[in-house]
Amino acid sequence: VYFESLPDNDIFQEFNWYIGYGNTTEGATMFTSRVGLPLEVNVTGTRTHSTMAEFSNHGYTQWEYYKTESNRIKKDSSGTPRSYWLASPDTDNTTNYVTINVEGNSSTTSSNNKSYFSPFMII
């Protein structure tokens, strides 16, 4: 529904995205989408809280944009840094997700907590 409201929704490419679950190298589910949230490894280049499957099996690496540390920090309209959700679930707690905190480092938070998000699309 969202893409149908855009004037030229064909510019956004579909992509396959593997989101990990469990703390194994095999546990990942593939999603096909046109918009998504990055994984922990895409932002930080490492695996601290996310699953081994996201980090080791699918060739995901840190995106060039996030190699500049200041690009990992997202701010609201008033310029205040805010933590934001990633697609990666926390391997140590079944109700937590990986986030990027106000300093630009990975952290975790309960899925019940309010957080911002920073989606991506492939054009």
Secondary structure, 3 states (H helix, E strand, C coil): CCHHHCCCHHHCCCEEEEEECCCCCCCEEEEEECCECCCHHHHHCCCCCCCHHHHHCCCCCCCHHHHCHHHHCEECCCCCEECEEEEEECCCCCCEEEEECCCCCEEEEECCCCCEECCECCC
